[in-house]
Amino acid sequence: MVSYEGFSSEFAQLVAADYGLIWFEETSSYSVFDTVSRNNGDYVTKLSPVKLLRVQKNSKEQNIIKTALLQDSLAGCEFLKWLEDMAGNSSQTTITESSAMEKLTQLRRKYGQYIGESLPTVTAFGSNTAIPDYTPVPGNNKQIDTTGLYLFDSGAHYINGATDMSRTIHLGTPTEDQREAYTCVLLGLIELSTAVFPENTYGEDLDILARGQIWKGGADYPQPTGHGFGTFIVHEGPTKIAPSDNRVKEDNIPIQSDMYFSNEPAYYKEGEFGVKLEVIMRAVEANVQSLPRGKQYFTFEVESLMPFDHKLIIENQMNAKQIEWFNSYNGRVMEDLGTEFLRLEENDLHEWLKVKTKPISIEAACPAITNPVSSAACHEANILSLTLTVLFYLSTRICIL
């Protein structure tokens, strides 16, 4: 091991000594390239094999991630209930963007061996939610109340793993614009979570499934839809779900089983409000009959469990498949977290969770669902909508090129 300051000279000596072929990535610094070139070193620029081994999690790593996410979800649920309780009692202490996160940290210590934050915390209320990746600063640390949206994106390091969660809630009565935006984001999250795709599919190929729902609402978000997720590094490369970046082609690999990703679409209405939701998901083999035979298909299993805000969902904008996923997800939330709350004798939280995970009636979906003729028409409309979204995406790519 050498110090950071001593790296350049040590590396130059190794190159000059001609130990053999030097392997480094295209994302390496100019200093590395320059040192190799000046010393006439032989090199290859390829993605590190260490990264390739790291991104596919073994069974032990999968259990670590599952345990950490469960702990954090318990803390997250109690945090949401606490916010609601505080908002409903005007005699309680004022909550600010910063003090809310202090409470979440306190609850994380309650449910796990908490070490610290795993990423810079986003905690925003009202118009601050319209600022991507906003962090409160002195002089702009808003009070959280019942008049606007509250958005948080926060992660924890526990002794047994790392986490990342995002939710947006309204402690009062949301506007229709806010509900429209929230529903767009939720549908984007569902569409990506339920994707089925063949081998050799990259994250950039799937980004449109989530982002396309936001485009339909006349908005976009500057961040990737998803990043690679590790046992102790929440933003773990090289995998990601984001629009294509033509600058670095080698630093990209197709999605394979047991890779983990965040799924976090967002909606920002400048100067007014923002919405962000997030789950952590694992790539798994899909149970589909492939044509041609032998081709492998994948889908995602969502690993993080925390309820969404029902009052922000416009149910009749969801189709039957989306409602089925939503109800199935809520069932898992209730089963896994509810069971744990009962074990911990947190009966109030168990009852609160029952309300938050109530299913959406399938009758809330497109009325054409129960009519075979209309259902086919509805299906064709969904295909047409997706086709138009893909064509729009491709046309923008061509223009850029």
Secondary structure as GFF3:
##gff-version 3
##sequence-region A 1 401
A	DSSP	alpha_helix	7	16	.	.	.	ID=ss1
A	DSSP	beta_strand	22	24	.	.	.	ID=ss2
A	DSSP	alpha_helix	30	38	.	.	.	ID=ss3
A	DSSP	beta_strand	43	45	.	.	.	ID=ss4
A	DSSP	alpha_helix	49	55	.	.	.	ID=ss5
A	DSSP	alpha_helix	59	87	.	.	.	ID=ss6
A	DSSP	alpha_helix	97	111	.	.	.	ID=ss7
A	DSSP	beta_strand	114	117	.	.	.	ID=ss8
A	DSSP	beta_strand	122	125	.	.	.	ID=ss9
A	DSSP	three_ten_helix	126	130	.	.	.	ID=ss10
A	DSSP	beta_strand	149	154	.	.	.	ID=ss11
A	DSSP	beta_strand	156	158	.	.	.	ID=ss12
A	DSSP	beta_strand	161	162	.	.	.	ID=ss13
A	DSSP	beta_strand	165	170	.	.	.	ID=ss14
A	DSSP	alpha_helix	176	193	.	.	.	ID=ss15
A	DSSP	beta_strand	197	198	.	.	.	ID=ss16
A	DSSP	alpha_helix	203	216	.	.	.	ID=ss17
A	DSSP	beta_strand	226	227	.	.	.	ID=ss18
A	DSSP	beta_strand	240	241	.	.	.	ID=ss19
A	DSSP	beta_strand	260	263	.	.	.	ID=ss20
A	DSSP	beta_strand	266	269	.	.	.	ID=ss21
A	DSSP	beta_strand	273	276	.	.	.	ID=ss22
A	DSSP	beta_strand	279	285	.	.	.	ID=ss23
A	DSSP	beta_strand	297	302	.	.	.	ID=ss24
A	DSSP	three_ten_helix	310	312	.	.	.	ID=ss25
A	DSSP	three_ten_helix	315	317	.	.	.	ID=ss26
A	DSSP	alpha_helix	320	333	.	.	.	ID=ss27
A	DSSP	pi_helix	334	338	.	.	.	ID=ss28
A	DSSP	alpha_helix	339	343	.	.	.	ID=ss29
A	DSSP	alpha_helix	347	356	.	.	.	ID=ss30
A	DSSP	three_ten_helix	362	364	.	.	.	ID=ss31
A	DSSP	three_ten_helix	367	370	.	.	.	ID=ss32
A	DSSP	alpha_helix	372	400	.	.	.	ID=ss33
###
